[in-house]
Amino acid sequence: MKDSIIKLALATTISFTLINCSGGSKSTPDSDAATEKTESSSTTAIKDPVELNNTIMLAINELQKDQKAMNTAMIAQDYTKVEEIRSTWSKNLDNTIDKISKIEASGAGSEFKKSVLKSLDTYKDIVNNKYVELIDIRKNNGDANKDVTLLSEINEGLANTQNEVNEASSNFQEKVTDGETEE
């Protein structure tokens, strides 16, 4: 019974919300400034707030594939596969952080980006440290109490990360709606 509760809790997924930030915004999709997007080898400037929000949220949501694969492998107790998935997830997370870091944004967009990156640092700690510890415990039939505690910390951390990112997105939407897109 206890084992099935642990497996069920691990199946929790993270989901970030795409928000349409266009209401009340000073920019419109028809304006050159709103849709101007410049790319160089190192950065991407996104001036349209809807595009900025959605680019960031879609990048984060891509990580759900890794989390779902992790949950499936953990339930199957295939710890070789689990570690492969965790390693891939970590690399994909690094790529997501790098992609978001390279986005040029100003004003409210910059605040949004910084908040998201801060939350992704917590997410990265979970993937690179807490999951490693959980995998080790499970692979070696370690302390069941530590397993439950660690799993709880992982799920709480993922939920907090989700909430922080969604709150940052909502705050960004609010500022854009109020016309606070530039500093």
OpenMM code with the backbone's topology and positions (N, CA, C; nanometers):
from openmm import Vec3, app, unit

residues = "MET LYS ASP SER ILE ILE LYS LEU ALA LEU ALA THR THR ILE SER PHE THR LEU ILE ASN CYS SER GLY GLY SER LYS SER THR PRO ASP SER ASP ALA ALA THR GLU LYS THR GLU SER SER SER THR THR ALA ILE LYS ASP PRO VAL GLU LEU ASN ASN THR ILE MET LEU ALA ILE ASN GLU LEU GLN LYS ASP GLN LYS ALA MET ASN THR ALA MET ILE ALA GLN ASP TYR THR LYS VAL GLU GLU ILE ARG SER THR TRP SER LYS ASN LEU ASP ASN THR ILE ASP LYS ILE SER LYS ILE GLU ALA SER GLY ALA GLY SER GLU PHE LYS LYS SER VAL LEU LYS SER LEU ASP THR TYR LYS ASP ILE VAL ASN ASN LYS TYR VAL GLU LEU ILE ASP ILE ARG LYS ASN ASN GLY ASP ALA ASN LYS ASP VAL THR LEU LEU SER GLU ILE ASN GLU GLY LEU ALA ASN THR GLN ASN GLU VAL ASN GLU ALA SER SER ASN PHE GLN GLU LYS VAL THR ASP GLY GLU THR GLU GLU".split()
positions = [
    Vec3(0.0831, -0.1197, 0.0000),
    Vec3(0.0000, 0.0000, 0.0000),
    Vec3(0.0866, 0.1249, 0.0000),
    Vec3(0.1848, 0.1271, 0.0894),
    Vec3(0.2736, 0.2427, 0.1002),
    Vec3(0.3460, 0.2668, -0.0323),
    Vec3(0.3912, 0.1563, -0.0981),
    Vec3(0.4625, 0.1672, -0.2247),
    Vec3(0.3732, 0.2274, -0.3328),
    Vec3(0.2459, 0.1896, -0.3362),
    Vec3(0.1558, 0.2442, -0.4378),
    Vec3(0.1269, 0.3920, -0.4131),
    Vec3(0.1267, 0.4356, -0.2875),
    Vec3(0.1086, 0.5770, -0.2563),
    Vec3(0.2285, 0.6567, -0.3070),
    Vec3(0.3477, 0.6026, -0.2858),
    Vec3(0.4690, 0.6692, -0.3323),
    Vec3(0.4679, 0.6812, -0.4837),
    Vec3(0.4328, 0.5739, -0.5525),
    Vec3(0.4303, 0.5759, -0.6987),
    Vec3(0.3252, 0.6743, -0.7498),
    Vec3(0.2117, 0.6778, -0.6855),
    Vec3(0.1056, 0.7681, -0.7267),
    Vec3(0.1486, 0.9131, -0.7086),
    Vec3(0.2144, 0.9434, -0.5992),
    Vec3(0.2592, 1.0800, -0.5754),
    Vec3(0.3620, 1.1222, -0.6791),
    Vec3(0.4474, 1.0300, -0.7234),
    Vec3(0.5488, 1.0622, -0.8224),
    Vec3(0.4867, 1.0953, -0.9574),
    Vec3(0.3685, 1.0460, -0.9824),
    Vec3(0.3043, 1.0685, -1.1107),
    Vec3(0.2537, 1.2121, -1.1273),
    Vec3(0.2668, 1.2941, -1.0257),
    Vec3(0.2271, 1.4341, -1.0352),
    Vec3(0.3097, 1.5021, -1.1433),
    Vec3(0.2448, 1.5767, -1.2308),
    Vec3(0.3190, 1.6468, -1.3356),
    Vec3(0.3126, 1.7962, -1.3135),
    Vec3(0.4040, 1.8640, -1.3792),
    Vec3(0.4144, 2.0085, -1.3681),
    Vec3(0.3562, 2.0695, -1.4949),
    Vec3(0.2806, 2.1721, -1.4814),
    Vec3(0.2196, 2.2353, -1.5972),
    Vec3(0.2232, 2.3861, -1.5791),
    Vec3(0.2711, 2.4519, -1.6806),
    Vec3(0.2772, 2.5967, -1.6771),
    Vec3(0.1745, 2.6515, -1.7751),
    Vec3(0.1190, 2.7629, -1.7419),
    Vec3(0.0077, 2.8189, -1.8154),
    Vec3(0.0532, 2.9195, -1.9203),
    Vec3(0.0011, 2.9043, -2.0396),
    Vec3(0.0213, 3.0050, -2.1431),
    Vec3(-0.0855, 3.1110, -2.1225),
    Vec3(-0.0434, 3.2343, -2.1228),
    Vec3(-0.1372, 3.3432, -2.0976),
    Vec3(-0.1316, 3.4413, -2.2132),
    Vec3(-0.2458, 3.4854, -2.2563),
    Vec3(-0.2532, 3.5874, -2.3587),
    Vec3(-0.2380, 3.7222, -2.2911),
    Vec3(-0.1295, 3.7902, -2.3210),
    Vec3(-0.0976, 3.9170, -2.2545),
    Vec3(-0.1424, 4.0378, -2.3357),
    Vec3(-0.2251, 4.0198, -2.4351),
    Vec3(-0.2524, 4.1305, -2.5258),
    Vec3(-0.3527, 4.2322, -2.4734),
    Vec3(-0.4363, 4.1964, -2.3789),
    Vec3(-0.5388, 4.2886, -2.3317),
    Vec3(-0.4804, 4.4163, -2.2749),
    Vec3(-0.5167, 4.5303, -2.3306),
    Vec3(-0.4745, 4.6590, -2.2791),
    Vec3(-0.3308, 4.6956, -2.3104),
    Vec3(-0.2603, 4.6109, -2.3807),
    Vec3(-0.1209, 4.6388, -2.4125),
    Vec3(-0.1118, 4.7538, -2.5109),
    Vec3(-0.0062, 4.8325, -2.4983),
    Vec3(0.0132, 4.9435, -2.5901),
    Vec3(0.0563, 4.8950, -2.7275),
    Vec3(0.1103, 4.7738, -2.7355),
    Vec3(0.1521, 4.7228, -2.8651),
    Vec3(0.0418, 4.6364, -2.9238),
    Vec3(0.0375, 4.6317, -3.0550),
    Vec3(-0.0596, 4.5487, -3.1225),
    Vec3(0.0153, 4.4587, -3.2196),
    Vec3(-0.0444, 4.3469, -3.2580),
    Vec3(0.0232, 4.2564, -3.3490),
    Vec3(0.0595, 4.3200, -3.4820),
    Vec3(-0.0108, 4.4275, -3.5203),
    Vec3(0.0172, 4.4914, -3.6483),
    Vec3(0.1341, 4.5889, -3.6427),
    Vec3(0.1758, 4.6288, -3.5254),
    Vec3(0.2830, 4.7272, -3.5174),
    Vec3(0.4187, 4.6606, -3.5336),
    Vec3(0.5099, 4.7301, -3.6013),
    Vec3(0.6440, 4.6764, -3.6234),
    Vec3(0.7147, 4.6507, -3.4921),
    Vec3(0.7018, 4.7390, -3.3948),
    Vec3(0.7712, 4.7247, -3.2668),
    Vec3(0.7222, 4.6028, -3.1901),
    Vec3(0.5948, 4.5702, -3.2056),
    Vec3(0.5392, 4.4597, -3.1285),
    Vec3(0.5909, 4.3253, -3.1764),
    Vec3(0.6145, 4.3115, -3.3043),
    Vec3(0.6531, 4.1816, -3.3571),
    Vec3(0.7999, 4.1757, -3.3976),
    Vec3(0.8724, 4.2830, -3.3778),
    Vec3(1.0128, 4.2829, -3.4150),
    Vec3(1.0863, 4.1781, -3.3333),
    Vec3(1.1539, 4.0929, -3.4033),
    Vec3(1.2288, 3.9874, -3.3378),
    Vec3(1.3634, 3.9795, -3.4084),
    Vec3(1.4682, 4.0060, -3.3368),
    Vec3(1.6005, 3.9982, -3.3963),
    Vec3(1.6770, 3.8857, -3.3316),
    Vec3(1.7545, 3.8156, -3.4124),
    Vec3(1.8320, 3.7055, -3.3590),
    Vec3(1.9773, 3.7213, -3.3991),
    Vec3(2.0641, 3.6915, -3.3080),
    Vec3(2.2058, 3.6805, -3.3367),
    Vec3(2.2476, 3.5448, -3.2837),
    Vec3(2.3743, 3.5140, -3.2925),
    Vec3(2.4184, 3.3836, -3.2458),
    Vec3(2.4022, 3.3688, -3.0950),
    Vec3(2.3886, 3.4815, -3.0245),
    Vec3(2.3832, 3.4691, -2.8796),
    Vec3(2.2506, 3.5127, -2.8173),
    Vec3(2.1764, 3.6015, -2.8798),
    Vec3(2.0539, 3.6502, -2.8161),
    Vec3(1.9384, 3.6602, -2.9150),
    Vec3(1.8194, 3.6639, -2.8579),
    Vec3(1.6971, 3.6868, -2.9339),
    Vec3(1.6210, 3.7979, -2.8632),
    Vec3(1.5912, 3.9048, -2.9369),
    Vec3(1.5129, 4.0140, -2.8792),
    Vec3(1.3665, 3.9930, -2.9169),
    Vec3(1.2811, 3.9818, -2.8180),
    Vec3(1.1378, 3.9654, -2.8419),
    Vec3(1.0682, 4.0842, -2.7770),
    Vec3(1.0054, 4.1665, -2.8589),
    Vec3(0.9397, 4.2861, -2.8070),
    Vec3(0.7900, 4.2673, -2.7827),
    Vec3(0.7285, 4.1746, -2.8538),
    Vec3(0.5857, 4.1507, -2.8351),
    Vec3(0.5651, 4.0733, -2.7047),
    Vec3(0.4892, 4.1285, -2.6094),
    Vec3(0.4737, 4.0621, -2.4791),
    Vec3(0.4058, 3.9252, -2.4870),
    Vec3(0.3122, 3.9071, -2.5772),
    Vec3(0.2463, 3.7774, -2.5912),
    Vec3(0.3469, 3.6745, -2.6404),
    Vec3(0.4250, 3.7132, -2.7397),
    Vec3(0.5262, 3.6220, -2.7929),
    Vec3(0.6317, 3.5898, -2.6872),
    Vec3(0.6720, 3.6895, -2.6101),
    Vec3(0.7707, 3.6680, -2.5044),
    Vec3(0.7175, 3.5674, -2.4026),
    Vec3(0.5971, 3.5915, -2.3532),
    Vec3(0.5360, 3.5011, -2.2557),
    Vec3(0.5249, 3.3601, -2.3117),
    Vec3(0.4717, 3.3486, -2.4308),
    Vec3(0.4484, 3.2165, -2.4878),
    Vec3(0.5786, 3.1443, -2.5216),
    Vec3(0.6800, 3.2175, -2.5672),
    Vec3(0.8103, 3.1562, -2.5958),
    Vec3(0.8686, 3.0955, -2.4694),
    Vec3(0.8637, 3.1695, -2.3609),
    Vec3(0.9171, 3.1203, -2.2337),
    Vec3(0.8344, 3.0029, -2.1820),
    Vec3(0.7043, 3.0157, -2.1836),
    Vec3(0.6185, 2.9099, -2.1291),
    Vec3(0.6264, 2.7821, -2.2127),
    Vec3(0.6323, 2.7951, -2.3440),
    Vec3(0.6440, 2.6764, -2.4289),
    Vec3(0.7770, 2.6056, -2.4058),
    Vec3(0.8834, 2.6831, -2.3874),
    Vec3(1.0149, 2.6235, -2.3598),
    Vec3(1.0093, 2.5428, -2.2303),
    Vec3(0.9469, 2.5979, -2.1292),
    Vec3(0.9358, 2.5282, -2.0008),
    Vec3(0.8465, 2.4045, -2.0134),
    Vec3(0.7365, 2.4182, -2.0841),
    Vec3(0.6436, 2.3060, -2.0965),
    Vec3(0.7057, 2.1860, -2.1682),
    Vec3(0.8061, 2.2097, -2.2515),
    Vec3(0.8751, 2.0994, -2.3191),
    Vec3(0.9372, 2.0034, -2.2176),
    Vec3(0.9699, 2.0534, -2.0999),
    Vec3(1.0318, 1.9701, -1.9966),
    Vec3(0.9352, 1.8657, -1.9400),
    Vec3(0.8069, 1.8830, -1.9653),
    Vec3(0.7081, 1.7866, -1.9164),
    Vec3(0.7309, 1.6483, -1.9759),
    Vec3(0.7816, 1.6436, -2.0993),
    Vec3(0.8069, 1.5137, -2.1633),
    Vec3(0.9067, 1.4336, -2.0805),
    Vec3(1.0112, 1.5030, -2.0332),
    Vec3(1.1116, 1.4345, -1.9518),
    Vec3(1.0525, 1.3904, -1.8190),
    Vec3(0.9696, 1.4746, -1.7596),
    Vec3(0.9105, 1.4388, -1.6314),
    Vec3(0.8176, 1.3187, -1.6459),
    Vec3(0.7404, 1.3155, -1.7521),
    Vec3(0.6507, 1.2015, -1.7741),
    Vec3(0.7301, 1.0736, -1.7973),
    Vec3(0.8393, 1.0843, -1.8742),
    Vec3(0.9247, 0.9676, -1.8966),
    Vec3(0.9865, 0.9205, -1.7651),
    Vec3(1.0269, 1.0153, -1.6803),
    Vec3(1.0833, 0.9817, -1.5494),
    Vec3(0.9798, 0.9074, -1.4650),
    Vec3(0.8590, 0.9582, -1.4599),
    Vec3(0.7539, 0.8940, -1.3812),
    Vec3(0.7291, 0.7509, -1.4281),
    Vec3(0.7245, 0.7312, -1.5586),
    Vec3(0.7008, 0.5979, -1.6146),
    Vec3(0.8133, 0.5023, -1.5766),
    Vec3(0.9371, 0.5461, -1.5910),
    Vec3(1.0515, 0.4610, -1.5577),
    Vec3(1.0602, 0.4331, -1.4079),
    Vec3(1.0283, 0.5336, -1.3252),
    Vec3(1.0310, 0.5128, -1.1794),
    Vec3(0.9248, 0.4101, -1.1385),
    Vec3(0.8073, 0.4200, -1.1945),
    Vec3(0.7013, 0.3249, -1.1625),
    Vec3(0.7425, 0.1837, -1.2044),
    Vec3(0.8114, 0.1728, -1.3189),
    Vec3(0.8590, 0.0427, -1.3670),
    Vec3(0.9816, -0.0063, -1.2898),
    Vec3(1.0377, 0.0784, -1.2071),
    Vec3(1.1572, 0.0480, -1.1281),
    Vec3(1.2759, 0.0093, -1.2162),
    Vec3(1.2836, 0.0738, -1.3323),
    Vec3(1.3952, 0.0539, -1.4248),
    Vec3(1.4964, 0.1655, -1.3991),
    Vec3(1.5833, 0.1433, -1.3026),
    Vec3(1.6703, 0.2503, -1.2542),
    Vec3(1.7837, 0.2861, -1.3504),
    Vec3(1.8194, 0.1953, -1.4406),
    Vec3(1.9152, 0.2306, -1.5456),
    Vec3(1.8498, 0.3318, -1.6391),
    Vec3(1.7270, 0.3035, -1.6777),
    Vec3(1.6512, 0.3944, -1.7638),
    Vec3(1.6230, 0.5259, -1.6907),
    Vec3(1.5915, 0.5164, -1.5623),
    Vec3(1.5633, 0.6350, -1.4820),
    Vec3(1.6818, 0.7310, -1.4864),
    Vec3(1.8019, 0.6792, -1.4667),
    Vec3(1.9201, 0.7662, -1.4672),
    Vec3(1.9460, 0.8252, -1.6060),
    Vec3(1.9233, 0.7468, -1.7111),
    Vec3(1.9372, 0.8001, -1.8477),
    Vec3(1.8393, 0.9153, -1.8700),
    Vec3(1.7164, 0.8959, -1.8261),
    Vec3(1.6135, 0.9994, -1.8422),
    Vec3(1.6488, 1.1224, -1.7593),
    Vec3(1.6942, 1.1005, -1.6356),
    Vec3(1.7308, 1.2134, -1.5508),
    Vec3(1.8446, 1.2938, -1.6134),
    Vec3(1.9404, 1.2247, -1.6717),
    Vec3(2.0531, 1.2915, -1.7376),
    Vec3(2.0052, 1.3720, -1.8591),
    Vec3(1.9189, 1.3128, -1.9387),
    Vec3(1.8625, 1.3835, -2.0548),
    Vec3(1.7792, 1.5024, -2.0089),
    Vec3(1.7008, 1.4830, -1.9058),
    Vec3(1.6169, 1.5885, -1.8492),
    Vec3(1.7043, 1.7043, -1.8035),
    Vec3(1.8135, 1.6730, -1.7372),
    Vec3(1.9058, 1.7758, -1.6901),
    Vec3(1.9631, 1.8561, -1.8075),
    Vec3(2.0027, 1.7860, -1.9127),
    Vec3(2.0558, 1.8543, -2.0323),
    Vec3(1.9483, 1.9410, -2.0969),
    Vec3(1.8274, 1.8874, -2.1069),
    Vec3(1.7176, 1.9656, -2.1654),
    Vec3(1.6854, 2.0876, -2.0794),
    Vec3(1.6942, 2.0716, -1.9491),
    Vec3(1.6721, 2.1838, -1.8582),
    Vec3(1.7796, 2.2902, -1.8784),
    Vec3(1.9058, 2.2472, -1.8896),
    Vec3(2.0146, 2.3420, -1.9169),
    Vec3(1.9909, 2.4165, -2.0481),
    Vec3(1.9446, 2.3429, -2.1513),
    Vec3(1.9155, 2.4063, -2.2807),
    Vec3(1.8013, 2.5065, -2.2694),
    Vec3(1.6994, 2.4719, -2.1903),
    Vec3(1.5861, 2.5628, -2.1693),
    Vec3(1.6319, 2.6889, -2.0967),
    Vec3(1.7124, 2.6728, -1.9931),
    Vec3(1.7649, 2.7881, -1.9192),
    Vec3(1.8496, 2.8741, -2.0116),
    Vec3(1.9323, 2.8108, -2.0927),
    Vec3(2.0170, 2.8843, -2.1870),
    Vec3(1.9315, 2.9610, -2.2890),
    Vec3(1.8294, 2.8946, -2.3416),
    Vec3(1.7402, 2.9589, -2.4402),
    Vec3(1.6720, 3.0816, -2.3787),
    Vec3(1.6197, 3.0667, -2.2585),
    Vec3(1.5512, 3.1783, -2.1932),
    Vec3(1.6512, 3.2882, -2.1567),
    Vec3(1.7697, 3.2498, -2.1128),
    Vec3(1.8739, 3.3479, -2.0780),
    Vec3(1.9113, 3.4354, -2.1965),
    Vec3(1.9049, 3.3784, -2.3154),
    Vec3(1.9451, 3.4511, -2.4362),
    Vec3(1.8362, 3.5423, -2.4927),
    Vec3(1.7202, 3.5416, -2.4323),
    Vec3(1.6127, 3.6306, -2.4770),
    Vec3(1.6387, 3.7695, -2.4205),
    Vec3(1.6391, 3.8671, -2.5090),
    Vec3(1.6509, 4.0063, -2.4658),
    Vec3(1.5109, 4.0598, -2.4403),
    Vec3(1.4909, 4.1124, -2.3221),
    Vec3(1.3619, 4.1705, -2.2858),
    Vec3(1.3893, 4.2909, -2.1974),
    Vec3(1.2983, 4.3857, -2.2010),
    Vec3(1.3152, 4.5044, -2.1166),
    Vec3(1.1915, 4.5229, -2.0300),
    Vec3(1.2068, 4.6077, -1.9293),
    Vec3(1.0946, 4.6421, -1.8414),
    Vec3(1.0320, 4.5209, -1.7776),
    Vec3(0.9015, 4.5110, -1.7892),
    Vec3(0.8270, 4.4015, -1.7278),
    Vec3(0.8707, 4.2664, -1.7845),
    Vec3(0.9089, 4.2638, -1.9105),
    Vec3(0.9562, 4.1398, -1.9724),
    Vec3(1.0849, 4.0912, -1.9085),
    Vec3(1.1721, 4.1828, -1.8753),
    Vec3(1.2978, 4.1479, -1.8090),
    Vec3(1.2719, 4.0937, -1.6690),
    Vec3(1.1806, 4.1558, -1.5965),
    Vec3(1.1434, 4.1071, -1.4625),
    Vec3(1.0855, 3.9663, -1.4714),
    Vec3(1.0003, 3.9438, -1.5696),
    Vec3(0.9387, 3.8130, -1.5910),
    Vec3(1.0470, 3.7080, -1.6182),
    Vec3(1.1365, 3.7403, -1.7089),
    Vec3(1.2456, 3.6488, -1.7446),
    Vec3(1.3305, 3.6148, -1.6217),
    Vec3(1.3669, 3.7146, -1.5425),
    Vec3(1.4481, 3.6918, -1.4223),
    Vec3(1.3760, 3.6017, -1.3226),
    Vec3(1.2473, 3.6238, -1.3047),
    Vec3(1.1691, 3.5407, -1.2123),
    Vec3(1.1643, 3.3960, -1.2593),
    Vec3(1.1450, 3.3779, -1.3877),
    Vec3(1.1401, 3.2424, -1.4432),
    Vec3(1.2751, 3.1732, -1.4254),
    Vec3(1.3829, 3.2432, -1.4569),
    Vec3(1.5160, 3.1830, -1.4434),
    Vec3(1.5466, 3.1463, -1.2984),
    Vec3(1.5036, 3.2287, -1.2052),
    Vec3(1.5225, 3.1981, -1.0631),
    Vec3(1.4469, 3.0695, -1.0269),
    Vec3(1.3253, 3.0571, -1.0747),
    Vec3(1.2465, 2.9366, -1.0475),
    Vec3(1.3092, 2.8136, -1.1127),
    Vec3(1.3648, 2.8311, -1.2311),
    Vec3(1.4276, 2.7185, -1.2992),
    Vec3(1.5552, 2.6723, -1.2286),
    Vec3(1.6193, 2.7605, -1.1537),
    Vec3(1.7340, 2.7182, -1.0722),
    Vec3(1.6893, 2.6196, -0.9646),
    Vec3(1.5742, 2.6448, -0.9049),
    Vec3(1.5175, 2.5511, -0.8066),
    Vec3(1.4843, 2.4187, -0.8745),
    Vec3(1.4219, 2.4276, -0.9891),
    Vec3(1.3859, 2.3094, -1.0687),
    Vec3(1.5117, 2.2285, -1.1001),
    Vec3(1.6185, 2.2983, -1.1378),
    Vec3(1.7449, 2.2332, -1.1726),
    Vec3(1.8025, 2.1595, -1.0512),
    Vec3(1.7935, 2.2205, -0.9339),
    Vec3(1.8405, 2.1549, -0.8120),
    Vec3(1.7632, 2.0256, -0.7867),
    Vec3(1.6359, 2.0281, -0.8113),
    Vec3(1.5536, 1.9083, -0.7925),
    Vec3(1.5993, 1.7977, -0.8871),
    Vec3(1.6147, 1.8311, -1.0143),
    Vec3(1.6529, 1.7312, -1.1142),
    Vec3(1.7951, 1.6800, -1.0905),
    Vec3(1.8862, 1.7690, -1.0591),
    Vec3(2.0276, 1.7315, -1.0480),
    Vec3(2.0697, 1.6786, -0.9118),
    Vec3(1.9915, 1.7043, -0.8089),
    Vec3(2.0313, 1.6609, -0.6752),
    Vec3(1.9271, 1.5716, -0.6077),
    Vec3(1.8077, 1.6224, -0.5937),
    Vec3(1.7063, 1.5462, -0.5194),
    Vec3(1.6675, 1.4171, -0.5920),
    Vec3(1.6535, 1.4241, -0.7259),
    Vec3(1.6220, 1.3021, -0.7995),
    Vec3(1.7372, 1.2028, -0.7929),
    Vec3(1.8609, 1.2506, -0.7970),
    Vec3(1.9765, 1.1614, -0.7856),
    Vec3(1.9701, 1.0851, -0.6533),
    Vec3(1.9396, 1.1576, -0.5477),
    Vec3(1.9292, 1.0953, -0.4157),
    Vec3(1.8130, 0.9953, -0.4104),
    Vec3(1.6997, 1.0331, -0.4676),
    Vec3(1.5838, 0.9432, -0.4687),
    Vec3(1.6139, 0.8169, -0.5489),
    Vec3(1.6768, 0.8319, -0.6625),
    Vec3(1.7120, 0.7163, -0.7461),
    Vec3(1.8044, 0.6229, -0.6681),
    Vec3(1.9027, 0.6805, -0.6000),
    Vec3(1.9959, 0.6000, -0.5221),
    Vec3(1.9238, 0.5223, -0.4122),
    Vec3(1.8337, 0.5887, -0.3426),
    Vec3(1.7573, 0.5225, -0.2361),
    Vec3(1.6764, 0.4062, -0.2936),
    Vec3(1.6095, 0.4313, -0.4034),
    Vec3(1.5233, 0.3275, -0.4607),
    Vec3(1.6039, 0.2142, -0.5225),
    Vec3(1.7110, 0.2489, -0.5894),
    Vec3(1.7943, 0.1472, -0.6543),
    Vec3(1.8556, 0.0531, -0.5500),
    Vec3(1.8889, 0.1069, -0.4338),
    Vec3(1.9556, 0.0286, -0.3299),
    Vec3(1.8624, -0.0123, -0.2163),
    Vec3(1.7311, -0.0041, -0.2408),
    Vec3(1.6318, -0.0385, -0.1379),
    Vec3(1.6639, 0.0286, -0.0052),
    Vec3(1.6877, 0.1591, -0.0134),
    Vec3(1.7255, 0.2371, 0.1040),
    Vec3(1.6101, 0.2661, 0.1972),
    Vec3(1.6327, 0.3583, 0.2842),
    Vec3(1.5398, 0.3978, 0.3899),
    Vec3(1.4062, 0.4460, 0.3317),
    Vec3(1.2997, 0.3726, 0.3626),
    Vec3(1.1664, 0.4057, 0.3109),
    Vec3(1.1177, 0.5411, 0.3614),
    Vec3(1.1511, 0.5749, 0.4848),
    Vec3(1.1100, 0.7049, 0.5385),
    Vec3(1.1792, 0.8193, 0.4646),
    Vec3(1.3072, 0.8025, 0.4360),
    Vec3(1.3814, 0.9043, 0.3611),
    Vec3(1.3245, 0.9167, 0.2192),
    Vec3(1.2860, 0.8026, 0.1610),
    Vec3(1.2247, 0.8007, 0.0281),
    Vec3(1.0982, 0.8857, 0.0268),
    Vec3(1.0118, 0.8638, 0.1236),
    Vec3(0.8852, 0.9377, 0.1318),
    Vec3(0.9120, 1.0866, 0.1537),
    Vec3(1.0051, 1.1179, 0.2438),
    Vec3(1.0383, 1.2581, 0.2717),
    Vec3(1.0942, 1.3265, 0.1474),
    Vec3(1.1855, 1.2598, 0.0811),
    Vec3(1.2476, 1.3164, -0.0387),
    Vec3(1.1458, 1.3338, -0.1514),
    Vec3(1.0613, 1.2340, -0.1700),
    Vec3(0.9572, 1.2440, -0.2722),
    Vec3(0.8643, 1.3613, -0.2434),
    Vec3(0.8304, 1.3796, -0.1171),
    Vec3(0.7476, 1.4930, -0.0779),
    Vec3(0.8181, 1.6253, -0.1097),
    Vec3(0.9465, 1.6324, -0.0788),
    Vec3(1.0241, 1.7536, -0.1097),
    Vec3(1.0288, 1.7800, -0.2596),
    Vec3(1.0455, 1.6738, -0.3388),
    Vec3(1.0481, 1.6880, -0.4848),
    Vec3(0.9149, 1.7401, -0.5351),
    Vec3(0.8070, 1.6752, -0.4944),
    Vec3(0.6749, 1.7173, -0.5415),
    Vec3(0.6413, 1.8593, -0.4972),
    Vec3(0.6764, 1.8932, -0.3723),
    Vec3(0.6523, 2.0288, -0.3231),
    Vec3(0.7373, 2.1303, -0.4000),
    Vec3(0.8623, 2.0956, -0.4251),
    Vec3(0.9506, 2.1847, -0.5007),
    Vec3(0.9020, 2.2070, -0.6425),
    Vec3(0.8567, 2.1009, -0.7085),
    Vec3(0.8042, 2.1147, -0.8444),
    Vec3(0.6767, 2.1987, -0.8453),
    Vec3(0.5904, 2.1766, -0.7470),
    Vec3(0.4669, 2.2556, -0.7380),
    Vec3(0.4996, 2.4024, -0.7111),
    Vec3(0.5954, 2.4285, -0.6219),
    Vec3(0.6354, 2.5668, -0.5942),
    Vec3(0.6939, 2.6335, -0.7178),
    Vec3(0.7746, 2.5601, -0.7917),
    Vec3(0.8322, 2.6143, -0.9151),
    Vec3(0.7223, 2.6495, -1.0136),
    Vec3(0.6275, 2.5581, -1.0287),
    Vec3(0.5138, 2.5836, -1.1176),
    Vec3(0.4389, 2.7089, -1.0746),
    Vec3(0.4112, 2.7195, -0.9466),
    Vec3(0.3370, 2.8354, -0.8955),
    Vec3(0.4153, 2.9647, -0.9146),
    Vec3(0.5452, 2.9610, -0.8901),
    Vec3(0.6288, 3.0812, -0.9072),
    Vec3(0.6295, 3.1283, -1.0525),
    Vec3(0.6435, 3.0342, -1.1446),
    Vec3(0.6452, 3.0708, -1.2871),
    Vec3(0.5091, 3.1241, -1.3298),
    Vec3(0.4030, 3.0578, -1.2878),
    Vec3(0.2694, 3.1059, -1.3241),
    Vec3(0.2396, 3.2420, -1.2622),
    Vec3(0.2872, 3.2651, -1.1396),
    Vec3(0.2697, 3.3958, -1.0760),
    Vec3(0.3490, 3.5034, -1.1519),
    Vec3(0.4705, 3.4698, -1.1923),
    Vec3(0.5516, 3.5656, -1.2701),
    Vec3(0.4826, 3.5981, -1.4024),
    Vec3(0.4256, 3.4966, -1.4647),
    Vec3(0.3533, 3.5184, -1.5903),
    Vec3(0.2298, 3.6060, -1.5676),
    Vec3(0.1570, 3.5798, -1.4608),
    Vec3(0.0380, 3.6609, -1.4289),
    Vec3(0.0772, 3.8058, -1.3996),
    Vec3(0.1857, 3.8241, -1.3225),
    Vec3(0.2330, 3.9598, -1.2930),
    Vec3(0.2749, 4.0312, -1.4208),
    Vec3(0.3397, 3.9587, -1.5091),
    Vec3(0.3803, 4.0150, -1.6377),
    Vec3(0.2567, 4.0563, -1.7176),
    Vec3(0.1577, 3.9695, -1.7220),
    Vec3(0.0341, 4.0001, -1.7933),
    Vec3(-0.0303, 4.1261, -1.7354),
    Vec3(-0.0335, 4.1351, -1.6041),
    Vec3(-0.0937, 4.2506, -1.5373),
    Vec3(-0.0193, 4.3792, -1.5732),
    Vec3(0.1124, 4.3738, -1.5707),
    Vec3(0.1918, 4.4926, -1.6029),
    Vec3(0.1749, 4.5334, -1.7488),
    Vec3(0.1679, 4.4335, -1.8370),
    Vec3(0.1478, 4.4639, -1.9789),
    Vec3(0.0105, 4.5257, -1.9992),
    Vec3(-0.0881, 4.4709, -1.9334),
    Vec3(-0.2253, 4.5225, -1.9438),
    Vec3(-0.2308, 4.6669, -1.8934),
    Vec3(-0.1520, 4.6946, -1.7891),
    Vec3(-0.1473, 4.8305, -1.7340),
    Vec3(-0.0536, 4.9227, -1.8117),
    Vec3(0.0082, 4.8707, -1.9176),
    Vec3(0.0961, 4.9515, -2.0020),
    Vec3(0.2376, 4.9682, -1.9483),
    Vec3(0.2808, 4.8820, -1.8584),
    Vec3(0.4139, 4.8935, -1.7982),
    Vec3(0.5146, 4.8021, -1.8657),
    Vec3(0.5220, 4.8038, -1.9992),
    Vec3(0.6119, 4.7119, -2.0678),
    Vec3(0.7547, 4.7624, -2.0721),
    Vec3(0.7797, 4.8881, -2.0585),
    Vec3(0.9156, 4.9432, -2.0619),
    Vec3(0.9517, 5.0002, -1.9258),
    Vec3(1.0806, 5.0000, -1.8949),
    Vec3(1.1257, 5.0604, -1.7688),
    Vec3(1.1389, 5.2095, -1.7831),
] * unit.nanometer
topology = app.Topology()
chain = topology.addChain("A")
for resn in residues:
    res = topology.addResidue(resn, chain)
    for name in ("N", "CA", "C"):
        topology.addAtom(name, app.Element.getBySymbol(name[0]), res)
